[in-house]
Amino acid sequence: MVPRIPNSAKPTVLVAGPLAENITGGVASFARLHLGNRLLRRDFTLAGFDTGDWREASLPVRLLASAALYLRLMARVILTQPRIVHIHCSSGRSFYEKSVLAAACRLLGKKTVLHVHGGGFQEFYRSSPLKPLIRFLLGRPHAVAAVAPFWKERLEQLGRAVTLVVPNCADYGFFEVAEDPAGRRLLVFIGDLTEDKGVFVLLEAIRALRERGFSSPCVLAGRIQAGPGSRRFEETVGDRRLGEVRVVRNAGGKEVRELLAQAAVFVLPSRSEGLPIAMLEAMAAGVPVVASRVGGIPDAVTDGVEGCLVAVDDAAALADKIAALLADDRLRQSMGRRARERALADFHPDRAGQALARLYDSILQKE
């Protein structure tokens, strides 16, 4: 660790990512947590640069937005003169855009960190005809951060040594959700209401649970993306055999905490994941998890300890695990307690702040 310097001379870190409060998703959630991290701010001055959210923009619009983004970031770097530029990205267009940004910042003489999120990176690389370019771009930053050991291993298989695992975390407020196991009845899903997040598998499992006599209300909180999938979702969720299923769109942090305070089980049957922050929020709130065994999820949830893990697209297994928790109050409450303990130990913002401080110290030590 480098010696700490007086507060008046704290190194400045420019945090670049989707920072606006109306932007959903794990990358945006962590980027905002990063910028507001209390522990990290003791030793570093954190400045933010909002890269926006262009996931649903057309290619011409995205290209124009990217060009403007490069110019704005270069101007911000010149004006702010940060010691480190830390850029958050996912896969696909986001990776290309943000890794080029990192390379440009390096040309300006700044230390750069590329922080890779998103469960789609492995498939993005596998299906890309530009594999050599992806490997080249991964080699340009001074450091690469991964969100979980699973992703560290996958990125290193591409030939890039990951400097450090910086675990995702839940915001401070989720650790303050009141414990009331007896008053928790809901099944809660939080995430985009899409096939990739397993929402249709969940609805199939809910139908099976109703046939077994389980009547716990289900709340699906998330964004419905435009397109054929949205029509299918609306038709499926309207099935009367599903019983009480409520959809909450555009839920903010306060609404999510209120939902988790009433949640008996948090369910996330995704097909791919980085390390889902919604799941970590549920764990911080003391809610047991039933989730797919994908991405970084097994790095956070041990099957039978903090929750239950199932295979992707296995609605029958999903229903079985949920039913087992709903039928056994003691099991559900003990798993919820262990989930909170695990979140406190490994996925608290202070843990992320400590990891980021170690990362920055290691970079600055090489100057």
Backbone hydrogen bonds, N-H to C=O, Kabsch-Sander energy under -0.5 kcal/mol:
donor,donor_aa,acceptor,acceptor_aa,energy
9,A,6,P,-2.3
10,K,7,N,-1.6
13,V,45,T,-3.1
14,L,84,I,-2.7
15,V,13,V,-0.7
15,V,47,A,-3.5
16,A,14,L,-0.7
16,A,86,H,-3.1
17,G,49,F,-2.0
19,L,17,G,-0.9
23,I,20,A,-1.8
24,T,22,N,-0.5
29,S,25,G,-2.2
30,F,26,G,-2.6
31,A,27,V,-2.6
32,R,28,A,-2.3
33,L,29,S,-2.0
34,H,30,F,-3.1
35,L,31,A,-2.2
36,G,32,R,-1.8
37,N,34,H,-1.3
41,R,37,N,-1.8
42,R,38,R,-0.6
42,R,39,L,-1.1
43,D,40,L,-1.2
44,F,40,L,-1.5
45,T,11,P,-2.6
46,L,44,F,-0.6
47,A,13,V,-2.6
47,A,45,T,-0.5
49,F,15,V,-2.5
51,T,17,G,-1.9
51,T,49,F,-0.6
57,A,54,W,-1.3
62,R,58,S,-2.7
63,L,59,L,-2.7
64,L,60,P,-2.2
65,A,61,V,-2.6
66,S,62,R,-2.5
67,A,63,L,-2.2
68,A,64,L,-2.2
69,L,65,A,-2.3
70,Y,66,S,-2.5
71,L,67,A,-1.8
72,R,68,A,-2.5
73,L,69,L,-2.7
74,M,70,Y,-2.5
75,A,71,L,-2.1
76,R,72,R,-2.3
77,V,73,L,-2.8
78,I,74,M,-2.3
79,L,75,A,-2.3
80,T,76,R,-3.0
81,Q,77,V,-2.6
83,R,12,T,-2.1
84,I,12,T,-1.6
85,V,111,K,-2.9
86,H,14,L,-2.8
86,H,84,I,-0.5
87,I,85,V,-0.6
87,I,113,V,-3.2
88,H,16,A,-2.8
89,C,115,H,-2.6
94,S,91,S,-1.2
96,Y,92,G,-1.8
97,E,93,R,-2.8
98,K,94,S,-2.7
99,S,95,F,-2.7
100,V,96,Y,-1.8
101,L,97,E,-1.7
102,A,98,K,-2.3
103,A,99,S,-2.0
104,A,100,V,-2.3
105,C,101,L,-2.4
106,R,102,A,-2.0
107,L,103,A,-1.7
108,L,104,A,-1.0
109,G,106,R,-2.0
110,K,105,C,-2.0
111,K,83,R,-1.6
113,V,85,V,-2.5
114,L,143,A,-2.3
115,H,87,I,-3.1
115,H,113,V,-0.6
116,V,114,L,-0.7
116,V,145,A,-2.3
117,H,89,C,-2.7
117,H,115,H,-0.6
121,F,118,G,-0.9
124,F,120,G,-2.6
125,Y,121,F,-2.5
126,R,122,Q,-2.4
127,S,123,E,-2.4
128,S,124,F,-0.6
128,S,125,Y,-0.9
134,I,130,L,-2.2
135,R,131,K,-2.5
136,F,132,P,-2.3
137,L,133,L,-2.9
138,L,134,I,-2.2
139,G,135,R,-0.9
139,G,136,F,-0.8
140,R,137,L,-1.2
142,H,112,T,-1.0
143,A,112,T,-1.4
145,A,114,L,-2.2
146,A,164,L,-1.7
147,V,116,V,-0.5
151,W,148,A,-0.5
152,K,148,A,-2.0
153,E,149,P,-2.3
154,R,150,F,-1.8
155,L,151,W,-2.5
156,E,152,K,-2.1
157,Q,153,E,-1.3
158,L,155,L,-1.2
159,G,156,E,-1.6
160,R,155,L,-1.2
161,A,159,G,-0.6
163,T,144,V,-1.5
164,L,144,V,-1.1
166,V,146,A,-2.8
166,V,164,L,-0.6
168,N,147,V,-0.8
170,A,347,F,-2.0
174,F,171,D,-1.4
175,F,171,D,-0.5
175,F,172,Y,-1.5
176,E,173,G,-1.2
177,V,174,F,-0.9
180,D,178,A,-0.6
183,G,180,D,-1.4
184,R,181,P,-1.3
185,R,183,G,-0.6
185,R,262,Q,-1.7
186,L,262,Q,-2.4
187,L,217,P,-2.5
188,V,186,L,-0.5
188,V,265,V,-2.5
189,F,219,V,-2.5
191,G,221,A,-2.4
193,L,223,R,-2.5
194,T,192,D,-2.0
198,G,195,E,-1.7
199,V,194,T,-1.9
202,L,198,G,-2.3
203,L,199,V,-2.1
204,E,200,F,-1.9
205,A,201,V,-2.2
206,I,202,L,-2.6
207,R,203,L,-2.0
208,A,204,E,-1.7
209,L,205,A,-2.2
210,R,206,I,-2.3
211,E,207,R,-1.7
212,R,208,A,-1.0
213,G,210,R,-1.3
214,F,209,L,-2.4
218,C,244,E,-2.4
219,V,187,L,-3.0
220,L,246,R,-3.1
221,A,189,F,-3.1
221,A,219,V,-0.6
222,G,220,L,-0.6
222,G,248,V,-2.1
225,Q,223,R,-0.7
230,S,227,G,-1.0
231,R,227,G,-1.2
232,R,228,P,-2.2
233,F,229,G,-2.3
234,E,230,S,-2.5
235,E,231,R,-2.3
236,T,232,R,-2.5
237,V,233,F,-3.0
238,G,234,E,-0.8
239,D,236,T,-1.8
242,L,239,D,-1.8
243,G,240,R,-1.6
245,V,243,G,-1.1
246,R,218,C,-3.0
248,V,220,L,-2.8
248,V,246,R,-0.5
249,R,247,V,-0.5
256,V,252,G,-2.5
257,R,253,G,-2.4
258,E,254,K,-1.9
259,L,255,E,-2.1
260,L,256,V,-2.6
261,A,257,R,-1.8
262,Q,258,E,-0.5
262,Q,259,L,-1.3
263,A,260,L,-0.9
264,A,186,L,-3.1
265,V,186,L,-1.6
266,F,288,P,-2.6
267,V,188,V,-2.7
268,L,290,V,-2.5
270,S,268,L,-1.0
271,R,196,D,-3.2
272,S,196,D,-0.6
280,L,276,P,-1.6
281,E,277,I,-2.6
282,A,278,A,-1.9
283,M,279,M,-2.3
284,A,280,L,-2.5
285,A,281,E,-1.7
286,G,283,M,-1.8
287,V,282,A,-2.4
289,V,306,E,-1.3
290,V,266,F,-2.6
291,A,308,C,-2.3
292,S,268,L,-1.8
293,R,310,V,-2.4
294,V,292,S,-1.7
296,G,274,G,-2.5
297,I,294,V,-2.0
299,D,296,G,-0.9
300,A,296,G,-0.6
300,A,297,I,-1.8
301,V,297,I,-2.4
302,T,300,A,-0.5
303,D,301,V,-0.6
304,G,307,G,-3.2
305,V,302,T,-2.7
306,E,302,T,-1.0
307,G,302,T,-0.8
308,C,289,V,-3.1
310,V,291,A,-2.2
314,D,311,A,-1.3
315,A,313,D,-1.0
318,L,314,D,-2.2
319,A,315,A,-2.5
320,D,316,A,-2.2
321,K,317,A,-2.4
322,I,318,L,-2.3
323,A,319,A,-2.7
324,A,320,D,-2.3
325,L,321,K,-1.7
326,L,322,I,-2.7
327,A,323,A,-2.1
328,D,324,A,-0.5
328,D,325,L,-0.8
332,R,328,D,-2.5
333,Q,329,D,-2.6
334,S,330,R,-2.3
335,M,331,L,-2.5
336,G,332,R,-2.1
337,R,333,Q,-2.1
338,R,334,S,-2.2
339,A,335,M,-2.3
340,R,336,G,-2.1
341,E,337,R,-2.1
342,R,338,R,-2.5
343,A,339,A,-2.3
344,L,340,R,-2.6
345,A,341,E,-2.1
346,D,342,R,-2.6
347,F,342,R,-0.5
347,F,343,A,-2.1
351,R,348,H,-1.1
352,A,348,H,-1.5
353,G,349,P,-2.7
354,Q,350,D,-2.4
355,A,351,R,-2.2
356,L,352,A,-2.6
357,A,353,G,-2.4
358,R,354,Q,-2.2
359,L,355,A,-2.1
360,Y,356,L,-2.7
361,D,357,A,-2.6
362,S,358,R,-2.2
363,I,359,L,-1.7
364,L,360,Y,-2.8
365,Q,361,D,-2.0
366,K,363,I,-1.1
367,E,364,L,-1.5
